[in-house]
Amino acid sequence: MKTFLVAIGTIFSLLVFFGCQGRTVFLISHNPQDKPLLVFPLIKQKGKDWDAALEKGLVHFEGFKPRPYYCCAGVRTIGYGCTNKNVIRKGWISEKEARSLLLKEVNKVKGKVREEVQVKLSDNQLNALTSFAFNCGLTNLRKLVNGKDRLNSGNYKSVEKILPLYRRAGGRVRKGLERRRAWELALWKGDNCSQF
């Protein structure tokens, strides 16, 4: 029994060491009456600033426009994806003000994501869903995470299958949305998300 526990401990340590962040690891007991132990290692990767990765990605994908415009979904927008009518009415925004508004809005959205998601998330997973909700809205976030075999029922892999399907705007598949979903998926997995 002692050898078995040492072996399991060693295997688990190696899995954690080699970066199984956010992945599910099953440890099975030698006793057939025991149930498998489900473990969600939520380990921060050294040197990874997931909030900086989120900001960099949002700035890239939203793009800065100092004057009001209509996005591909037909929504009047300004700055970095700002749809606030009071800001749009001004007719112009500086890059500094737009970035400040972006960060404030992203923090609000992140709070909403925390309210909607009922399972544990690592920082990178939270930021991936925050980017998704900022872009697609809270209604689509609810569709992504709720329902049978979805994230809120414990199926973390469902995000990897469903998230890439949100690539349409204005009735057409958009290459920019495909790239954004691929980036969010890399962020979700804790992979290199600096490539756009």
LINDA-V801596 format. One record per residue. RES is the residue in one small letter. OMEGA is omega in whole degrees, 0 to 359 (* if undefined). Layout:
RES:OMEGA / RES:OMEGA
This chain:
m:181 / k:178 / t:179 / f:181 / l:177 / v:179 / a:179 / i:179 / g:179 / t:179 / i:181 / f:179 / s:179 / l:178 / l:179 / v:182 / f:184 / f:167 / g:176 / c:182 / q:175 / g:179 / r:179 / t:178 / v:178 / f:174 / l:185 / i:180 / s:176 / h:181 / n:184 / p:180 / q:178 / d:175 / k:176 / p:179 / l:181 / l:184 / v:176 / f:180 / p:180 / l:186 / i:176 / k:176 / q:180 / k:177 / g:180 / k:174 / d:186 / w:177 / d:176 / a:178 / a:178 / l:180 / e:180 / k:179 / g:180 / l:178 / v:179 / h:187 / f:178 / e:182 / g:181 / f:174 / k:184 / p:181 / r:181 / p:178 / y:175 / y:178 / c:184 / c:176 / a:178 / g:181 / v:179 / r:191 / t:175 / i:177 / g:177 / y:176 / g:181 / c:179 / t:179 / n:185 / k:179 / n:179 / v:181 / i:180 / r:179 / k:176 / g:180 / w:178 / i:178 / s:179 / e:180 / k:179 / e:180 / a:180 / r:178 / s:177 / l:179 / l:183 / l:177 / k:181 / e:179 / v:177 / n:176 / k:181 / v:179 / k:176 / g:178 / k:178 / v:178 / r:179 / e:185 / e:184 / v:186 / q:177 / v:180 / k:178 / l:170 / s:180 / d:180 / n:179 / q:177 / l:181 / n:176 / a:179 / l:177 / t:177 / s:179 / f:182 / a:177 / f:183 / n:188 / c:179 / g:183 / l:177 / t:178 / n:174 / l:179 / r:178 / k:181 / l:189 / v:184 / n:179 / g:181 / k:179 / d:176 / r:186 / l:184 / n:173 / s:175 / g:181 / n:181 / y:182 / k:181 / s:179 / v:181 / e:180 / k:189 / i:183 / l:182 / p:180 / l:180 / y:185 / r:182 / r:173 / a:181 / g:177 / g:182 / r:173 / v:182 / r:179 / k:179 / g:178 / l:175 / e:178 / r:180 / r:178 / r:178 / a:178 / w:179 / e:178 / l:176 / a:177 / l:178 / w:183 / k:183 / g:179 / d:177 / n:183 / c:179 / s:177 / q:179 / f:*
